[in-house]
Amino acid sequence: MDGHDPQVLMMADVADRWVVRCDCGCGVLTEYATREEADEAAEQARAEAGPPAASEEVVDDAGRAPERI
């Protein structure tokens, strides 16, 4: 999938709730009670998508992938 990179985000105005979502159109959007559960789900979603295609890899001038926010 083009740009597949699920992100873990804290839900606004809701204490102790986390969301895993991806903006590539794959439909990943799931809510979790703990950050650990959300991190594990995001890692699993990334692993299921497989390694990025060469055209998806982005590196900065120092030769490393930029940090996601």
PDB file of N, H, CA, C and O in Angstrom:
ATOM      1  N   MET A   1       0.843  -1.174   0.000  1.00  0.00           N
ATOM      2  CA  MET A   1       0.000   0.000   0.000  1.00  0.00           C
ATOM      3  C   MET A   1       0.884   1.231   0.000  1.00  0.00           C
ATOM      4  O   MET A   1       1.895   1.276   0.701  1.00  0.00           O
ATOM      5  N   ASP A   2       0.514   2.211  -0.769  1.00  0.00           N
ATOM      6  H   ASP A   2      -0.307   2.174  -1.339  1.00  0.00           H
ATOM      7  CA  ASP A   2       1.303   3.415  -0.884  1.00  0.00           C
ATOM      8  C   ASP A   2       1.197   4.248   0.383  1.00  0.00           C
ATOM      9  O   ASP A   2       0.103   4.671   0.756  1.00  0.00           O
ATOM     10  N   GLY A   3       2.327   4.490   1.052  1.00  0.00           N
ATOM     11  H   GLY A   3       3.216   4.147   0.749  1.00  0.00           H
ATOM     12  CA  GLY A   3       2.361   5.323   2.235  1.00  0.00           C
ATOM     13  C   GLY A   3       1.817   4.668   3.486  1.00  0.00           C
ATOM     14  O   GLY A   3       1.487   5.375   4.439  1.00  0.00           O
ATOM     15  N   HIS A   4       1.708   3.361   3.529  1.00  0.00           N
ATOM     16  H   HIS A   4       1.976   2.787   2.756  1.00  0.00           H
ATOM     17  CA  HIS A   4       1.152   2.668   4.692  1.00  0.00           C
ATOM     18  C   HIS A   4       2.080   2.817   5.888  1.00  0.00           C
ATOM     19  O   HIS A   4       3.189   2.284   5.894  1.00  0.00           O
ATOM     20  N   ASP A   5       1.622   3.543   6.894  1.00  0.00           N
ATOM     21  H   ASP A   5       0.721   3.976   6.889  1.00  0.00           H
ATOM     22  CA  ASP A   5       2.400   3.734   8.111  1.00  0.00           C
ATOM     23  C   ASP A   5       1.445   4.084   9.251  1.00  0.00           C
ATOM     24  O   ASP A   5       1.229   5.263   9.530  1.00  0.00           O
ATOM     25  N   PRO A   6       0.870   3.075   9.914  1.00  0.00           N
ATOM     26  CA  PRO A   6      -0.056   3.345  11.016  1.00  0.00           C
ATOM     27  C   PRO A   6       0.603   4.151  12.127  1.00  0.00           C
ATOM     28  O   PRO A   6       1.728   3.856  12.530  1.00  0.00           O
ATOM     29  N   GLN A   7      -0.091   5.160  12.615  1.00  0.00           N
ATOM     30  H   GLN A   7      -1.004   5.399  12.287  1.00  0.00           H
ATOM     31  CA  GLN A   7       0.404   6.038  13.660  1.00  0.00           C
ATOM     32  C   GLN A   7      -0.404   5.845  14.939  1.00  0.00           C
ATOM     33  O   GLN A   7      -1.597   5.547  14.881  1.00  0.00           O
ATOM     34  N   VAL A   8       0.240   6.013  16.089  1.00  0.00           N
ATOM     35  H   VAL A   8       1.209   6.255  16.136  1.00  0.00           H
ATOM     36  CA  VAL A   8      -0.420   5.936  17.389  1.00  0.00           C
ATOM     37  C   VAL A   8      -0.641   7.359  17.871  1.00  0.00           C
ATOM     38  O   VAL A   8       0.304   8.139  17.985  1.00  0.00           O
ATOM     39  N   LEU A   9      -1.899   7.693  18.153  1.00  0.00           N
ATOM     40  H   LEU A   9      -2.667   7.060  18.061  1.00  0.00           H
ATOM     41  CA  LEU A   9      -2.253   9.041  18.575  1.00  0.00           C
ATOM     42  C   LEU A   9      -3.116   9.001  19.823  1.00  0.00           C
ATOM     43  O   LEU A   9      -3.963   8.120  19.970  1.00  0.00           O
ATOM     44  N   MET A  10      -2.902   9.963  20.731  1.00  0.00           N
ATOM     45  H   MET A  10      -2.215  10.679  20.611  1.00  0.00           H
ATOM     46  CA  MET A  10      -3.745  10.056  21.906  1.00  0.00           C
ATOM     47  C   MET A  10      -5.046  10.736  21.486  1.00  0.00           C
ATOM     48  O   MET A  10      -5.033  11.728  20.757  1.00  0.00           O
ATOM     49  N   MET A  11      -6.170  10.191  21.955  1.00  0.00           N
ATOM     50  H   MET A  11      -6.181   9.386  22.547  1.00  0.00           H
ATOM     51  CA  MET A  11      -7.460  10.780  21.623  1.00  0.00           C
ATOM     52  C   MET A  11      -7.623  12.108  22.359  1.00  0.00           C
ATOM     53  O   MET A  11      -7.365  12.201  23.559  1.00  0.00           O
ATOM     54  N   ALA A  12      -8.045  13.112  21.640  1.00  0.00           N
ATOM     55  H   ALA A  12      -8.255  13.036  20.665  1.00  0.00           H
ATOM     56  CA  ALA A  12      -8.260  14.429  22.236  1.00  0.00           C
ATOM     57  C   ALA A  12      -9.454  14.377  23.181  1.00  0.00           C
ATOM     58  O   ALA A  12     -10.478  13.768  22.875  1.00  0.00           O
ATOM     59  N   ASP A  13      -9.308  15.016  24.318  1.00  0.00           N
ATOM     60  H   ASP A  13      -8.476  15.511  24.567  1.00  0.00           H
ATOM     61  CA  ASP A  13     -10.393  15.151  25.304  1.00  0.00           C
ATOM     62  C   ASP A  13     -10.835  13.833  25.924  1.00  0.00           C
ATOM     63  O   ASP A  13     -11.894  13.786  26.550  1.00  0.00           O
ATOM     64  N   VAL A  14     -10.063  12.765  25.773  1.00  0.00           N
ATOM     65  H   VAL A  14      -9.203  12.803  25.264  1.00  0.00           H
ATOM     66  CA  VAL A  14     -10.404  11.484  26.393  1.00  0.00           C
ATOM     67  C   VAL A  14      -9.150  10.967  27.083  1.00  0.00           C
ATOM     68  O   VAL A  14      -8.142  10.705  26.428  1.00  0.00           O
ATOM     69  N   ALA A  15      -9.209  10.819  28.393  1.00  0.00           N
ATOM     70  H   ALA A  15     -10.028  11.032  28.926  1.00  0.00           H
ATOM     71  CA  ALA A  15      -8.046  10.352  29.152  1.00  0.00           C
ATOM     72  C   ALA A  15      -7.814   8.866  28.919  1.00  0.00           C
ATOM     73  O   ALA A  15      -8.761   8.081  28.874  1.00  0.00           O
ATOM     74  N   ASP A  16      -6.573   8.493  28.774  1.00  0.00           N
ATOM     75  H   ASP A  16      -5.804   9.131  28.810  1.00  0.00           H
ATOM     76  CA  ASP A  16      -6.169   7.098  28.668  1.00  0.00           C
ATOM     77  C   ASP A  16      -6.817   6.347  27.512  1.00  0.00           C
ATOM     78  O   ASP A  16      -7.139   5.168  27.654  1.00  0.00           O
ATOM     79  N   ARG A  17      -7.013   6.993  26.385  1.00  0.00           N
ATOM     80  H   ARG A  17      -6.751   7.952  26.269  1.00  0.00           H
ATOM     81  CA  ARG A  17      -7.511   6.318  25.185  1.00  0.00           C
ATOM     82  C   ARG A  17      -6.562   6.646  24.043  1.00  0.00           C
ATOM     83  O   ARG A  17      -6.130   7.789  23.889  1.00  0.00           O
ATOM     84  N   TRP A  18      -6.242   5.637  23.246  1.00  0.00           N
ATOM     85  H   TRP A  18      -6.593   4.709  23.371  1.00  0.00           H
ATOM     86  CA  TRP A  18      -5.290   5.786  22.147  1.00  0.00           C
ATOM     87  C   TRP A  18      -5.922   5.255  20.868  1.00  0.00           C
ATOM     88  O   TRP A  18      -6.758   4.351  20.904  1.00  0.00           O
ATOM     89  N   VAL A  19      -5.521   5.816  19.752  1.00  0.00           N
ATOM     90  H   VAL A  19      -4.842   6.549  19.723  1.00  0.00           H
ATOM     91  CA  VAL A  19      -6.025   5.405  18.453  1.00  0.00           C
ATOM     92  C   VAL A  19      -4.844   5.041  17.569  1.00  0.00           C
ATOM     93  O   VAL A  19      -3.804   5.700  17.601  1.00  0.00           O
ATOM     94  N   VAL A  20      -5.013   3.977  16.773  1.00  0.00           N
ATOM     95  H   VAL A  20      -5.857   3.442  16.747  1.00  0.00           H
ATOM     96  CA  VAL A  20      -4.054   3.644  15.724  1.00  0.00           C
ATOM     97  C   VAL A  20      -4.762   3.945  14.416  1.00  0.00           C
ATOM     98  O   VAL A  20      -5.842   3.418  14.148  1.00  0.00           O
ATOM     99  N   ARG A  21      -4.147   4.797  13.599  1.00  0.00           N
ATOM    100  H   ARG A  21      -3.270   5.225  13.817  1.00  0.00           H
ATOM    101  CA  ARG A  21      -4.770   5.122  12.326  1.00  0.00           C
ATOM    102  C   ARG A  21      -3.715   5.250  11.244  1.00  0.00           C
ATOM    103  O   ARG A  21      -2.542   5.510  11.513  1.00  0.00           O
ATOM    104  N   CYS A  22      -4.164   5.061  10.016  1.00  0.00           N
ATOM    105  H   CYS A  22      -5.116   4.850   9.797  1.00  0.00           H
ATOM    106  CA  CYS A  22      -3.274   5.185   8.867  1.00  0.00           C
ATOM    107  C   CYS A  22      -4.008   6.008   7.813  1.00  0.00           C
ATOM    108  O   CYS A  22      -5.196   5.800   7.567  1.00  0.00           O
ATOM    109  N   ASP A  23      -3.297   6.937   7.196  1.00  0.00           N
ATOM    110  H   ASP A  23      -2.332   7.106   7.396  1.00  0.00           H
ATOM    111  CA  ASP A  23      -3.905   7.830   6.214  1.00  0.00           C
ATOM    112  C   ASP A  23      -3.763   7.350   4.769  1.00  0.00           C
ATOM    113  O   ASP A  23      -4.100   8.085   3.840  1.00  0.00           O
ATOM    114  N   CYS A  24      -3.270   6.129   4.571  1.00  0.00           N
ATOM    115  H   CYS A  24      -2.996   5.532   5.326  1.00  0.00           H
ATOM    116  CA  CYS A  24      -3.035   5.663   3.197  1.00  0.00           C
ATOM    117  C   CYS A  24      -4.300   5.127   2.526  1.00  0.00           C
ATOM    118  O   CYS A  24      -4.286   4.823   1.333  1.00  0.00           O
ATOM    119  N   GLY A  25      -5.379   5.009   3.277  1.00  0.00           N
ATOM    120  H   GLY A  25      -5.390   5.256   4.246  1.00  0.00           H
ATOM    121  CA  GLY A  25      -6.616   4.493   2.695  1.00  0.00           C
ATOM    122  C   GLY A  25      -6.861   3.029   2.989  1.00  0.00           C
ATOM    123  O   GLY A  25      -7.802   2.444   2.454  1.00  0.00           O
ATOM    124  N   CYS A  26      -6.022   2.412   3.843  1.00  0.00           N
ATOM    125  H   CYS A  26      -5.257   2.888   4.278  1.00  0.00           H
ATOM    126  CA  CYS A  26      -6.161   0.989   4.153  1.00  0.00           C
ATOM    127  C   CYS A  26      -7.285   0.719   5.141  1.00  0.00           C
ATOM    128  O   CYS A  26      -7.713  -0.426   5.290  1.00  0.00           O
ATOM    129  N   GLY A  27      -7.773   1.764   5.824  1.00  0.00           N
ATOM    130  H   GLY A  27      -7.426   2.694   5.703  1.00  0.00           H
ATOM    131  CA  GLY A  27      -8.886   1.600   6.750  1.00  0.00           C
ATOM    132  C   GLY A  27      -8.489   1.327   8.188  1.00  0.00           C
ATOM    133  O   GLY A  27      -9.360   1.067   9.018  1.00  0.00           O
ATOM    134  N   VAL A  28      -7.202   1.378   8.511  1.00  0.00           N
ATOM    135  H   VAL A  28      -6.495   1.590   7.837  1.00  0.00           H
ATOM    136  CA  VAL A  28      -6.782   1.160   9.891  1.00  0.00           C
ATOM    137  C   VAL A  28      -7.227   2.360  10.725  1.00  0.00           C
ATOM    138  O   VAL A  28      -6.762   3.478  10.506  1.00  0.00           O
ATOM    139  N   LEU A  29      -8.122   2.126  11.674  1.00  0.00           N
ATOM    140  H   LEU A  29      -8.500   1.217  11.852  1.00  0.00           H
ATOM    141  CA  LEU A  29      -8.588   3.139  12.618  1.00  0.00           C
ATOM    142  C   LEU A  29      -9.215   2.387  13.776  1.00  0.00           C
ATOM    143  O   LEU A  29     -10.383   2.003  13.724  1.00  0.00           O
ATOM    144  N   THR A  30      -8.417   2.176  14.836  1.00  0.00           N
ATOM    145  H   THR A  30      -7.468   2.488  14.878  1.00  0.00           H
ATOM    146  CA  THR A  30      -8.854   1.368  15.966  1.00  0.00           C
ATOM    147  C   THR A  30      -8.498   2.058  17.268  1.00  0.00           C
ATOM    148  O   THR A  30      -7.441   2.680  17.379  1.00  0.00           O
ATOM    149  N   GLU A  31      -9.377   1.950  18.255  1.00  0.00           N
ATOM    150  H   GLU A  31     -10.236   1.445  18.166  1.00  0.00           H
ATOM    151  CA  GLU A  31      -9.193   2.586  19.561  1.00  0.00           C
ATOM    152  C   GLU A  31      -8.702   1.559  20.580  1.00  0.00           C
ATOM    153  O   GLU A  31      -9.152   0.413  20.583  1.00  0.00           O
ATOM    154  N   TYR A  32      -7.760   1.984  21.459  1.00  0.00           N
ATOM    155  H   TYR A  32      -7.394   2.914  21.457  1.00  0.00           H
ATOM    156  CA  TYR A  32      -7.197   1.104  22.480  1.00  0.00           C
ATOM    157  C   TYR A  32      -7.181   1.813  23.827  1.00  0.00           C
ATOM    158  O   TYR A  32      -7.144   3.042  23.892  1.00  0.00           O
ATOM    159  N   ALA A  33      -7.208   1.031  24.901  1.00  0.00           N
ATOM    160  H   ALA A  33      -7.237   0.033  24.849  1.00  0.00           H
ATOM    161  CA  ALA A  33      -7.234   1.583  26.257  1.00  0.00           C
ATOM    162  C   ALA A  33      -5.849   1.984  26.743  1.00  0.00           C
ATOM    163  O   ALA A  33      -5.736   2.862  27.599  1.00  0.00           O
ATOM    164  N   THR A  34      -4.785   1.363  26.219  1.00  0.00           N
ATOM    165  H   THR A  34      -4.877   0.650  25.523  1.00  0.00           H
ATOM    166  CA  THR A  34      -3.439   1.689  26.684  1.00  0.00           C
ATOM    167  C   THR A  34      -2.525   1.991  25.503  1.00  0.00           C
ATOM    168  O   THR A  34      -2.754   1.534  24.383  1.00  0.00           O
ATOM    169  N   ARG A  35      -1.497   2.761  25.778  1.00  0.00           N
ATOM    170  H   ARG A  35      -1.311   3.132  26.688  1.00  0.00           H
ATOM    171  CA  ARG A  35      -0.503   3.085  24.749  1.00  0.00           C
ATOM    172  C   ARG A  35       0.212   1.822  24.277  1.00  0.00           C
ATOM    173  O   ARG A  35       0.515   1.682  23.092  1.00  0.00           O
ATOM    174  N   GLU A  36       0.481   0.901  25.207  1.00  0.00           N
ATOM    175  H   GLU A  36       0.235   1.015  26.169  1.00  0.00           H
ATOM    176  CA  GLU A  36       1.174  -0.342  24.851  1.00  0.00           C
ATOM    177  C   GLU A  36       0.365  -1.152  23.841  1.00  0.00           C
ATOM    178  O   GLU A  36       0.921  -1.660  22.867  1.00  0.00           O
ATOM    179  N   GLU A  37      -0.954  -1.276  24.066  1.00  0.00           N
ATOM    180  H   GLU A  37      -1.406  -0.863  24.857  1.00  0.00           H
ATOM    181  CA  GLU A  37      -1.805  -2.007  23.121  1.00  0.00           C
ATOM    182  C   GLU A  37      -1.781  -1.328  21.753  1.00  0.00           C
ATOM    183  O   GLU A  37      -1.705  -1.999  20.724  1.00  0.00           O
ATOM    184  N   ALA A  38      -1.844  -0.015  21.743  1.00  0.00           N
ATOM    185  H   ALA A  38      -1.905   0.531  22.579  1.00  0.00           H
ATOM    186  CA  ALA A  38      -1.844   0.724  20.490  1.00  0.00           C
ATOM    187  C   ALA A  38      -0.511   0.562  19.760  1.00  0.00           C
ATOM    188  O   ALA A  38      -0.490   0.371  18.544  1.00  0.00           O
ATOM    189  N   ASP A  39       0.601   0.636  20.495  1.00  0.00           N
ATOM    190  H   ASP A  39       0.584   0.791  21.482  1.00  0.00           H
ATOM    191  CA  ASP A  39       1.919   0.445  19.880  1.00  0.00           C
ATOM    192  C   ASP A  39       2.039  -0.935  19.255  1.00  0.00           C
ATOM    193  O   ASP A  39       2.542  -1.073  18.140  1.00  0.00           O
ATOM    194  N   GLU A  40       1.577  -1.961  19.969  1.00  0.00           N
ATOM    195  H   GLU A  40       1.168  -1.849  20.874  1.00  0.00           H
ATOM    196  CA  GLU A  40       1.635  -3.337  19.445  1.00  0.00           C
ATOM    197  C   GLU A  40       0.772  -3.477  18.193  1.00  0.00           C
ATOM    198  O   GLU A  40       1.184  -4.115  17.223  1.00  0.00           O
ATOM    199  N   ALA A  41      -0.414  -2.887  18.209  1.00  0.00           N
ATOM    200  H   ALA A  41      -0.748  -2.369  18.997  1.00  0.00           H
ATOM    201  CA  ALA A  41      -1.301  -2.973  17.050  1.00  0.00           C
ATOM    202  C   ALA A  41      -0.702  -2.255  15.846  1.00  0.00           C
ATOM    203  O   ALA A  41      -0.815  -2.742  14.721  1.00  0.00           O
ATOM    204  N   ALA A  42      -0.072  -1.116  16.063  1.00  0.00           N
ATOM    205  H   ALA A  42       0.020  -0.720  16.977  1.00  0.00           H
ATOM    206  CA  ALA A  42       0.563  -0.382  14.966  1.00  0.00           C
ATOM    207  C   ALA A  42       1.719  -1.187  14.379  1.00  0.00           C
ATOM    208  O   ALA A  42       1.865  -1.268  13.159  1.00  0.00           O
ATOM    209  N   GLU A  43       2.534  -1.776  15.237  1.00  0.00           N
ATOM    210  H   GLU A  43       2.416  -1.710  16.227  1.00  0.00           H
ATOM    211  CA  GLU A  43       3.646  -2.612  14.754  1.00  0.00           C
ATOM    212  C   GLU A  43       3.127  -3.800  13.945  1.00  0.00           C
ATOM    213  O   GLU A  43       3.687  -4.138  12.903  1.00  0.00           O
ATOM    214  N   GLN A  44       2.061  -4.426  14.426  1.00  0.00           N
ATOM    215  H   GLN A  44       1.606  -4.151  15.273  1.00  0.00           H
ATOM    216  CA  GLN A  44       1.495  -5.574  13.714  1.00  0.00           C
ATOM    217  C   GLN A  44       0.952  -5.145  12.355  1.00  0.00           C
ATOM    218  O   GLN A  44       1.144  -5.850  11.364  1.00  0.00           O
ATOM    219  N   ALA A  45       0.278  -3.999  12.295  1.00  0.00           N
ATOM    220  H   ALA A  45       0.122  -3.427  13.100  1.00  0.00           H
ATOM    221  CA  ALA A  45      -0.252  -3.503  11.027  1.00  0.00           C
ATOM    222  C   ALA A  45       0.873  -3.196  10.043  1.00  0.00           C
ATOM    223  O   ALA A  45       0.744  -3.461   8.847  1.00  0.00           O
ATOM    224  N   ARG A  46       1.984  -2.634  10.548  1.00  0.00           N
ATOM    225  H   ARG A  46       2.088  -2.419  11.519  1.00  0.00           H
ATOM    226  CA  ARG A  46       3.135  -2.366   9.672  1.00  0.00           C
ATOM    227  C   ARG A  46       3.737  -3.667   9.154  1.00  0.00           C
ATOM    228  O   ARG A  46       4.081  -3.774   7.976  1.00  0.00           O
ATOM    229  N   ALA A  47       3.863  -4.657  10.040  1.00  0.00           N
ATOM    230  H   ALA A  47       3.584  -4.570  10.997  1.00  0.00           H
ATOM    231  CA  ALA A  47       4.459  -5.939   9.653  1.00  0.00           C
ATOM    232  C   ALA A  47       3.593  -6.659   8.628  1.00  0.00           C
ATOM    233  O   ALA A  47       4.116  -7.283   7.704  1.00  0.00           O
ATOM    234  N   GLU A  48       2.285  -6.579   8.781  1.00  0.00           N
ATOM    235  H   GLU A  48       1.861  -6.073   9.531  1.00  0.00           H
ATOM    236  CA  GLU A  48       1.381  -7.247   7.844  1.00  0.00           C
ATOM    237  C   GLU A  48       1.447  -6.622   6.458  1.00  0.00           C
ATOM    238  O   GLU A  48       1.184  -7.293   5.460  1.00  0.00           O
ATOM    239  N   ALA A  49       1.796  -5.349   6.390  1.00  0.00           N
ATOM    240  H   ALA A  49       2.010  -4.803   7.201  1.00  0.00           H
ATOM    241  CA  ALA A  49       1.896  -4.669   5.098  1.00  0.00           C
ATOM    242  C   ALA A  49       3.187  -5.024   4.382  1.00  0.00           C
ATOM    243  O   ALA A  49       3.296  -4.830   3.171  1.00  0.00           O
ATOM    244  N   GLY A  50       4.178  -5.548   5.119  1.00  0.00           N
ATOM    245  H   GLY A  50       4.090  -5.706   6.102  1.00  0.00           H
ATOM    246  CA  GLY A  50       5.448  -5.897   4.520  1.00  0.00           C
ATOM    247  C   GLY A  50       6.353  -4.683   4.411  1.00  0.00           C
ATOM    248  O   GLY A  50       5.967  -3.579   4.797  1.00  0.00           O
ATOM    249  N   PRO A  51       7.556  -4.881   3.887  1.00  0.00           N
ATOM    250  CA  PRO A  51       8.500  -3.760   3.772  1.00  0.00           C
ATOM    251  C   PRO A  51       8.008  -2.762   2.731  1.00  0.00           C
ATOM    252  O   PRO A  51       7.331  -3.153   1.781  1.00  0.00           O
ATOM    253  N   PRO A  52       8.336  -1.477   2.890  1.00  0.00           N
ATOM    254  CA  PRO A  52       7.915  -0.472   1.902  1.00  0.00           C
ATOM    255  C   PRO A  52       8.612  -0.698   0.568  1.00  0.00           C
ATOM    256  O   PRO A  52       9.743  -1.180   0.512  1.00  0.00           O
ATOM    257  N   ALA A  53       7.924  -0.347  -0.483  1.00  0.00           N
ATOM    258  H   ALA A  53       7.005   0.045  -0.437  1.00  0.00           H
ATOM    259  CA  ALA A  53       8.519  -0.428  -1.816  1.00  0.00           C
ATOM    260  C   ALA A  53       9.597   0.644  -1.917  1.00  0.00           C
ATOM    261  O   ALA A  53       9.592   1.614  -1.158  1.00  0.00           O
ATOM    262  N   ALA A  54      10.507   0.468  -2.845  1.00  0.00           N
ATOM    263  H   ALA A  54      10.512  -0.319  -3.462  1.00  0.00           H
ATOM    264  CA  ALA A  54      11.611   1.423  -2.990  1.00  0.00           C
ATOM    265  C   ALA A  54      11.091   2.838  -3.203  1.00  0.00           C
ATOM    266  O   ALA A  54      11.708   3.798  -2.742  1.00  0.00           O
ATOM    267  N   SER A  55       9.962   2.977  -3.897  1.00  0.00           N
ATOM    268  H   SER A  55       9.461   2.197  -4.272  1.00  0.00           H
ATOM    269  CA  SER A  55       9.421   4.309  -4.142  1.00  0.00           C
ATOM    270  C   SER A  55       8.825   4.927  -2.886  1.00  0.00           C
ATOM    271  O   SER A  55       8.633   6.141  -2.832  1.00  0.00           O
ATOM    272  N   GLU A  56       8.527   4.108  -1.864  1.00  0.00           N
ATOM    273  H   GLU A  56       8.683   3.121  -1.908  1.00  0.00           H
ATOM    274  CA  GLU A  56       7.946   4.611  -0.629  1.00  0.00           C
ATOM    275  C   GLU A  56       8.995   5.055   0.377  1.00  0.00           C
ATOM    276  O   GLU A  56       8.678   5.801   1.304  1.00  0.00           O
ATOM    277  N   GLU A  57      10.229   4.617   0.217  1.00  0.00           N
ATOM    278  H   GLU A  57      10.487   4.011  -0.536  1.00  0.00           H
ATOM    279  CA  GLU A  57      11.265   4.943   1.174  1.00  0.00           C
ATOM    280  C   GLU A  57      11.686   6.397   1.018  1.00  0.00           C
ATOM    281  O   GLU A  57      12.025   6.848  -0.077  1.00  0.00           O
ATOM    282  N   VAL A  58      11.657   7.115   2.121  1.00  0.00           N
ATOM    283  H   VAL A  58      11.382   6.749   3.010  1.00  0.00           H
ATOM    284  CA  VAL A  58      12.037   8.517   2.124  1.00  0.00           C
ATOM    285  C   VAL A  58      13.182   8.682   3.108  1.00  0.00           C
ATOM    286  O   VAL A  58      13.113   8.198   4.238  1.00  0.00           O
ATOM    287  N   VAL A  59      14.230   9.363   2.679  1.00  0.00           N
ATOM    288  H   VAL A  59      14.285   9.756   1.761  1.00  0.00           H
ATOM    289  CA  VAL A  59      15.360   9.610   3.573  1.00  0.00           C
ATOM    290  C   VAL A  59      15.695  11.083   3.556  1.00  0.00           C
ATOM    291  O   VAL A  59      15.467  11.772   2.562  1.00  0.00           O
ATOM    292  N   ASP A  60      16.244  11.570   4.677  1.00  0.00           N
ATOM    293  H   ASP A  60      16.429  11.010   5.485  1.00  0.00           H
ATOM    294  CA  ASP A  60      16.635  12.973   4.717  1.00  0.00           C
ATOM    295  C   ASP A  60      18.074  13.113   4.235  1.00  0.00           C
ATOM    296  O   ASP A  60      18.688  12.138   3.800  1.00  0.00           O
ATOM    297  N   ASP A  61      18.603  14.315   4.313  1.00  0.00           N
ATOM    298  H   ASP A  61      18.105  15.106   4.666  1.00  0.00           H
ATOM    299  CA  ASP A  61      19.957  14.574   3.812  1.00  0.00           C
ATOM    300  C   ASP A  61      21.031  13.775   4.544  1.00  0.00           C
ATOM    301  O   ASP A  61      22.100  13.529   3.985  1.00  0.00           O
ATOM    302  N   ALA A  62      20.766  13.368   5.775  1.00  0.00           N
ATOM    303  H   ALA A  62      19.898  13.567   6.229  1.00  0.00           H
ATOM    304  CA  ALA A  62      21.737  12.604   6.555  1.00  0.00           C
ATOM    305  C   ALA A  62      21.653  11.108   6.229  1.00  0.00           C
ATOM    306  O   ALA A  62      22.427  10.315   6.765  1.00  0.00           O
ATOM    307  N   GLY A  63      20.710  10.715   5.346  1.00  0.00           N
ATOM    308  H   GLY A  63      20.081  11.359   4.910  1.00  0.00           H
ATOM    309  CA  GLY A  63      20.612   9.318   4.962  1.00  0.00           C
ATOM    310  C   GLY A  63      19.781   8.463   5.895  1.00  0.00           C
ATOM    311  O   GLY A  63      19.921   7.240   5.903  1.00  0.00           O
ATOM    312  N   ARG A  64      18.909   9.091   6.689  1.00  0.00           N
ATOM    313  H   ARG A  64      18.794  10.084   6.682  1.00  0.00           H
ATOM    314  CA  ARG A  64      18.050   8.315   7.588  1.00  0.00           C
ATOM    315  C   ARG A  64      16.609   8.726   7.340  1.00  0.00           C
ATOM    316  O   ARG A  64      16.338   9.823   6.852  1.00  0.00           O
ATOM    317  N   ALA A  65      15.692   7.838   7.680  1.00  0.00           N
ATOM    318  H   ALA A  65      15.912   6.946   8.077  1.00  0.00           H
ATOM    319  CA  ALA A  65      14.267   8.117   7.520  1.00  0.00           C
ATOM    320  C   ALA A  65      13.847   9.210   8.504  1.00  0.00           C
ATOM    321  O   ALA A  65      14.301   9.213   9.648  1.00  0.00           O
ATOM    322  N   PRO A  66      13.005  10.118   8.084  1.00  0.00           N
ATOM    323  CA  PRO A  66      12.556  11.169   9.000  1.00  0.00           C
ATOM    324  C   PRO A  66      11.696  10.592  10.109  1.00  0.00           C
ATOM    325  O   PRO A  66      10.997   9.598   9.910  1.00  0.00           O
ATOM    326  N   GLU A  67      11.749  11.219  11.280  1.00  0.00           N
ATOM    327  H   GLU A  67      12.316  12.026  11.441  1.00  0.00           H
ATOM    328  CA  GLU A  67      10.963  10.754  12.416  1.00  0.00           C
ATOM    329  C   GLU A  67       9.521  11.174  12.249  1.00  0.00           C
ATOM    330  O   GLU A  67       9.240  12.330  11.932  1.00  0.00           O
ATOM    331  N   ARG A  68       8.595  10.235  12.461  1.00  0.00           N
ATOM    332  H   ARG A  68       8.823   9.296  12.719  1.00  0.00           H
ATOM    333  CA  ARG A  68       7.173  10.537  12.380  1.00  0.00           C
ATOM    334  C   ARG A  68       6.706  11.249  13.631  1.00  0.00           C
ATOM    335  O   ARG A  68       7.161  10.951  14.735  1.00  0.00           O
ATOM    336  N   ILE A  69       5.809  12.176  13.455  1.00  0.00           N
ATOM    337  H   ILE A  69       5.439  12.418  12.558  1.00  0.00           H
ATOM    338  CA  ILE A  69       5.251  12.904  14.602  1.00  0.00           C
ATOM    339  C   ILE A  69       3.847  12.421  14.855  1.00  0.00           C
ATOM    340  O   ILE A  69       3.187  12.900  15.778  1.00  0.00           O
TER     341      ILE A  69
END
